[in-house]
């Protein structure tokens, strides 16, 4: 059984940075794709970033160029760094692996 726990969310000022973490148990994060999605109030779920089992990365257009997804095999954790945060980045961020989802981490970008 795969369990995912997101952390690192919070309130950030515009222009700031945030590093979200997705700690996995029950499956190695290096075994298959791990994806980050986000859902803003009143909107559908949006793909933010993916890291493949071979380490390849893909980013959604909304964060491309200011985001980095990475993987720590030793701690079985996937990180998502987003820089130059904008109010439009306000959302609940979820990680997913093997059709399992975490509970989400709230990110609020506001001055």
C-alpha positions in Angstrom: 0.0 0.0 0.0 1.4 3.3 -1.1 1.2 6.3 1.3 2.2 9.8 0.4 2.5 12.8 2.7 3.1 16.3 1.4 4.7 19.0 3.5 6.2 22.4 3.0 3.1 24.4 2.2 2.3 27.7 3.7 1.8 31.4 3.2 4.4 33.1 0.9 4.7 36.6 -0.4 4.7 37.2 -4.2 8.2 36.7 -5.6 9.1 34.2 -2.8 10.1 30.6 -3.1 8.7 27.4 -1.6 9.9 23.8 -1.5 7.3 21.1 -1.2 8.1 17.6 -0.2 6.3 14.3 -0.9 7.4 11.5 1.4 6.4 8.1 0.1 6.1 4.7 1.8 5.2 1.4 0.4 6.8 2.1 -3.0 10.1 3.5 -4.1 9.8 6.9 -5.7 12.4 5.8 -8.2 10.2 2.9 -9.4 7.8 4.9 -11.5 6.6 8.4 -12.3 5.8 10.8 -9.5 3.6 13.7 -10.3 2.7 16.9 -8.7 -0.7 18.4 -9.3 -2.4 21.5 -7.9 -6.0 22.6 -7.6 -7.0 26.2 -7.1 -10.3 27.2 -5.6 -13.1 26.8 -8.2 -10.7 25.3 -10.8 -9.8 21.8 -12.0 -6.7 19.9 -11.2 -3.6 21.0 -13.1 -0.4 19.0 -13.7 2.6 20.9 -12.3 5.5 18.6 -12.7 6.5 15.0 -13.3 9.7 13.1 -12.5 10.0 9.8 -14.3 11.6 6.6 -13.0 14.7 7.4 -15.1 14.9 10.9 -13.7 13.4 12.7 -16.7 11.4 15.8 -15.8 8.4 17.5 -17.3 6.8 20.8 -16.2 3.5 22.4 -16.7 3.5 25.6 -18.7 2.4 27.6 -15.6 5.6 26.8 -13.7 8.1 26.1 -16.5 11.3 28.0 -16.0 10.8 28.7 -12.3 10.2 25.2 -10.9 12.4 22.2 -10.2 11.3 18.7 -9.3 13.9 16.4 -7.8 14.1 13.1 -6.1 16.0 11.8 -3.0 16.1 8.1 -3.2 17.7 7.7 0.2 14.7 9.3 2.0 12.2 8.1 -0.7 11.0 11.7 -1.1 10.2 13.9 -4.1 10.7 17.7 -3.8 9.1 20.5 -5.8 10.8 23.9 -5.7 8.9 26.8 -7.1 10.5 30.2 -7.3 9.1 33.6 -8.1 5.7 32.6 -6.7 2.7 34.5 -8.0 -0.8 34.8 -6.5 -1.9 32.5 -9.3 0.1 29.7 -7.7 -2.2 29.6 -4.8 -3.7 26.1 -4.6 -3.6 22.8 -2.9 -0.6 20.8 -4.1 -0.9 17.0 -4.4 1.7 14.4 -5.2 0.7 11.1 -6.8 2.4 7.8 -7.3 0.9 4.5 -8.6 -2.6 6.0 -8.5 -2.2 6.9 -4.8 -2.6 10.5 -3.7 -1.4 12.4 -0.7 -3.7 14.6 1.4 -2.4 17.8 -0.2 -0.4 20.9 1.0 -1.9 24.3 0.9 0.1 27.0 -0.8 -1.1 30.6 -0.5 0.8 33.4 -2.3 -0.3 36.8 -0.9 1.1 40.0 0.4 
